[in-house]
Amino acid sequence: MSNWAWGTTSGTNQVVKITPEAVAASEPKPATKAVPAKTSWRTWVKLTVSLLSISIAVVLLVCFFKYMPSGVSGQELISLYYNLAVFAIFFAAFSFFVSASVFDAARKLHSKASVRIVGAVSFILSAGLLGTGLFCWMRTESLARLSPPQQSNELAQRLQSATAVIQMYDPNVSRYKSSKREGVVIAADSGHTWILTVPYVDGNGRPMQPNDVWVNLSDGRTLPGRFSFAAAEPVNLAIVEVTAEAPPGQVQFHPAAEATIPSKSVFVIPNPLQGWTLDPATVINRFTRRSNIGWLCVVETDLKLDRSDVGSVMYDDAGRLMGFMISLDQDTGNSRFLMLDSATVSVLERLSGRKDINAQNSPQEQQP
């Protein structure tokens, strides 16, 4: 024990006694380690459900990349892959939020290290699967049907009623999506309907006649179809046959669309699977070249469409069919249309009155 004394302002001395007990009481005490909280059964249930969801998402994604059933139509395959991606996203997202909540609660409650590690691993795995699922979903499409056009304008109603969308599935082209072309009804007889469009082509520019084809009519019907004719340039046309009674509409041909000049006003119906529209456009350029069947005319408009709009139909202000979109200008994005020349129109009009529109009576073979 020690005695200390010091002077105060009043001149008196104050004595303080320091004892070992006081010194010990003033020394800082060592911090006590928090005892890990006991993990509740709810936490283990959440971790189990999270890991189970991860397993389901993994199986779904493996099926997405590896599963290719035989004897299944293109429409069924497209729906299958779309659903696989959607359910994989659902289970991965569910696991992501569950594991995140478990990890956060374990950190705040100072749970055992094993719980935090399992929660962190589950969180990382589910985040990776969620990203993979979104990537897969972006490569798929959901099957859509055309809804009947609702137009008060008589011209728009007539043109849209004659419009159809042709879809083709070829796993060598795309395993998860269909290829689309817009077309127009040009003839109907004895329960058969014929649709004019532009052909599908392979990597070498050769026309394809795929087997797995279906057609969306403007009245909402989706029916199987087949290519009865397809030709590459310079004809660049195809005819699809559908077994269907009473098509919603039928087009009229422009007698001399190849004479179209810049500044002419036209109308275009883009791919209606994205919604019905009748877009005005102006011809801004014209390209012609001589081919083995006559003069080939391509016009460029100020309308900027998408590659999915290939086959979009061009009409004049009287609603007569002039041509089909075939490409986009790489620099400006303007759409380019192949004009139906008068010789081709003459053949198509003769075919419209016949019942045997097929490869033996094709526009290419009947050119003068």
PyMOL commands that set and color helices and strands:
alter all, ss='L'
color gray80, all
select helices_A, chain A and resi 20-26+41-66+74-108+113-138+154-161+257-259+272-274+307-309+342-352+359-361
alter helices_A, ss='H'
color red, helices_A
select strands_A, chain A and resi 2-7+13-18+163-168+179-189+192-197+200-201+207-208+213-217+222-231+237-243+252-253+265-269+279-291+294-301+313-315+320-328+335-339
alter strands_A, ss='S'
color yellow, strands_A
deselect
rebuild
show_as cartoon
